[in-house]
Amino acid sequence: MDIKVFHFNPIMVNTYVLSDETGEAVIVDPGNCRSYEDEQIREYVASKNLAVKYVINTHPHIDHIIGNPWCVAEYRPQVLMHEDSMPIYDKASVYAIAFGFEAVDMPAPDRFLKDGDMVGFGNQSLSILYTPGHCDGSICLYSDENRFVITGDLIFEMSVGRCDLPTGNEEVLQRSIRDKILTLADEVTVLPGHGDSTTVGRERRMNPYLAYK
Ligand SMILES: [Zn+2]
């Protein structure tokens, strides 16, 4: 699988484009909100001749969803997220303005994902892990075959997601990390929603914010 990461919008979200030799692709957390960012996705997708099958949002915070309308207009993918995202997703325009973005009309999700679901594209499959705590509706995407997990704002290199926004809960977040991330093998690469990639083993040993190791 090819994994391309873009750093988009003033909050510097990691937008991942996953694809494989079939040409099918998934965009995770499209954070593009400026025309030159749209252009970077367009160029990458065109250069590899990709067909974007899905947009998946790890959670409904505005920096992770602001590019949904553009992606849907451009590629007509299905939009997938966890159902518990909806109360926040439905208020996207309110959050957009509060965080300095322009108000946007979000496309309705085509399908809801829940813990244990598999999302297939090309020859790949991603397992959905439900991992609340940063906010309701937060999911991680795990590829057993390719040994990576996309964690959204659950866990970062040497840090964890904030819990002070609506529906955030520190205890729930720590349990999600313990039960869904620290149960993965040490060599699994962690691809977070912001900042650099890391591994499960490195975070298990060194992350100072983990309540359980
Ligand atoms: Zn977030």
Residues whose N, C-alpha, C, O or C-beta is under 5 A from the ligand:
A	BS01	ZN	H61 D153
